[in-house]
Structure formats: C-alpha cells, structure tokens
C-alpha cells in the first residue's frame, strides 16, 4: 500500500512518505529513498550549486576572458607590452568601455616577482586591479602620487610587502597573481601622451626597468564578454588554476568540486557534469540579468526616476558580516574594473557612472522605439560628461553599424551638439533620428535591447547633494 502524497513543505521525512518535489516524487520507505531518488537529488544539488557559482565567479571569469582575448587579439608578448585602445572598433571589445579617452592596458603575473613601475606625473586616471576586479591601488590623480608621479611596487599574494618598503616608494600587495595595470590619459594636450609613453618604465624588482612597448592602431574586432555554455566553466577553471584560495572562497571551492572544477587540476567534466554545468550557466546568467535590470539591493539615486548609481558595494567587495555577492555580480556582469575614484568619488575627483534601463513610464527601453533625454545646462562636472550606448546582450558598446565613436557616445566636448536656447541639450536614442537633431542622435537596431551610462568626470557638489538630477528617458515615437 502506497503512502499518502504530501507536499515538500509539509513533509515529515520520517517513515513511509511520498513527497512531491520540483524534481518529481521522492518516496521514503522506513525514512530511506531509493537509488533513483538519490541520483535526482545529487543532480539538483549540483545544479543549484552551478547556478550560484555562476554569480560568485562572474568577476573572475570576466577578467580572465578579457586577459585571454585581448592578449590574443593584439599579439601581446612581454610584460611591458601595453595594448592601446582608441578607436570604436578597438574599444568595442571592452565590456561597457568608455569611449571618450584612450585606454592603455597591460596584464601581468606576479608569480614571476614583484612589479615595479616608474609612473609619470600628469593628468591620468588608472591603477592596478586584481583578478577579482578589486583595486590594489589607484595611480594618477586619485592615487597616492596625486598626479605628481612616483615609483610603485606591487607584490603577489605570497610575498611580503614590508620587504620592499622604502621612502618615496608606494608598495601594495595584490590578493591574486594575475594583475591588470590600466589607465586613461585625461590631459587634453595631445603632446602629453607622447611624453607619458616615453617616461613610463616597468620591470621586475631587482632588474633594470625598461621602456614599454605600446601596441597601437590595431583596429581589431574582438570581445571581452564572458562566454556562455561550457566555455564559461573552462575559463573559470583556468582562472583559479594558478591562484591561492582565499578564505572567503573556500565554501565555493567545495561547491565546485562535484562539478569537476578544482584548483590545480585539469577540467575534464563527464557527461553528467557537462549537462548540469550547461543548465547552471544559462540559469545563472538569467538570474544575474534579473539583478542587473532590477537591482533589488538599491534604490534609484534621484527620487521619482529610474536612474541608478552603478556602484553599490565597497572596494573589498565584502563587509564585516557578508560578501556583497549580488551587488558585485550585478556590476561585473554589466561592466569591468573598479577603483577608488570610481567607487568613492569626491568633489572634483573621480568618476560617477549613472545607468538607466527604463523610461519615464517604467517600461524597459526598446530598440524599435525612439527616446529623448533632456540634459540640463551646467552639468556639475570639473571635466566633462558623456552618454554612452551599450548592448544588453554583450554589455559592450552598441553595434549599430557605425564606425565612429560618436555613433554610440555623445559628450559635452563635442562642438556640434545642438543646444537649446537655455543651454540645455536634448539627446536622442532609438530607431529614427528626429529631423534637425541628427548630431544629437544614437541609433538602435533590430531587437538588441540597450542601456546607457551617463558619466560625470570630476563630479561637483551639486551631484552629491542632488540639487542636480537627470529626468528619465521619454519615448517620443
């Protein structure tokens, strides 16, 4: 005689019981279940682990994808090679890359020894970032050199930073062996770029420092968007292969183990693991995208709008009591890198990133509609502001067929923007440019959803006290 069926929430888990669950009925006989139920429970447990591991690993997989693909696309050979991304085609590879200033980017490994950098003085914004996309140190205007230049030493996770301390040297320790050194030139004088390149020197501690090679004008189409499917997990396995396991990540290592991912071991999943990993990556990304579009941990920055300030977590990505899991997952799915100047901007220094994905009615932005954004006169910036268009699918600069940066990014430095009589500017995004406003327009195509970043470079007091605000996008057609 069969036991009566009960719901999962009402189950006693004692004796004979038929329990209805999301993975089918589980029948208990004398409190035990059979081998088929055991198999299904293991599959479900590992699937849930894969979904959550996707969220946890988003920063490290995104960073590793960036390193692998950029180095391959641009033929990087040495530790002193910098890739310079300037054109739209080059920058379209970076997840939510800014399109207003050139990027100078270099990846290295601290397993070979501490990195020493003689950093030039001048108006730059940059820094060293570990594999979890946590800033190790800013350089330039928001760094300890404060734009005056200086010598930086970055040591690996197993090294002792005190061994390298000396007067006038900035010493920092990275929690990972993999390290990104990236920067942007902010000085408007075109001749400064040449002076910076000739003055920047790098090398390993104890060896002569050398000038750097700058790989420029590559005009390569590439993608740093994290892969989908099994490749996502392959990148994760490679990322953790040569890195120490932080205490905060030990529980995640335990969850990855039955999925075939273990530090220092080859990634060779069997058929069962592959099936679970494929489903986990797909569901994990859906969960992350839901967080990205509906950040339940945050409120809009300006009341009665749909504008969010992009950073809602701390530089360490953890507090006294928890890892800021949802917050960092959201940002590193949508974007890359963090720095002191990005996370904690102050009046007149750093950058602010505002994002919107809904219009004034609360509807999600669509590629087949046209919208207007009203930008008031006198945006509170010490440098300039920009509005950049991104693809929801790739999170990279939107590909609308344009070949020039202004096709997907408009900013206050552009002389031909059409201004209103009061000095304000109306910008348009959508399927069709309003007549007479072609210079203020960015085109969307097909069914590729989109979002924007409104960046304020060197934000001023009116941003922080919220006496300045942006209104929502208004659909006009």
Secondary structure, 3 states (H helix, E strand, C coil): CCCCEEEHHHCCCCCCEEEEECCEEEEEECCECCHHHHHHHHHHHHHHHHHHHHHHHHHHHHHHHHHHHHHHHHCCCCCCEEEEECCHHHHCCCECCCCCCCEEEEEEEHHHCCEEEEECCCCEEEEEEECCCCEEEEEECCCCCCCCCEEEEEECCCCCHHHHCCCCEEEEECCCCEEEEEEEECCCCHHHHHHHHHHCEEEECCCCCEECEEECCCCCCCCCCCCCCHHHHHHHHHHHHCCCCCHHHHHHHHHHHCCCCCCCCCCCCCHHHHHHHHHHHHHHHHHHHHHHHCCCCCCCCCCCCCEEECCCCCCCCECCCCECHHHHHHHHHHCCCCCHHHHCCECCECEEEEEECEECCCCECCCCCEEEEEECCCCCECCCEEEEEEECCCCEECCCCCCCHHHCEEECCCCCCCECCCCCEEEEEECCCCCCCHHHEEECCCCCCEEEEEEEECECHHHHCCCCCCCCEEECC
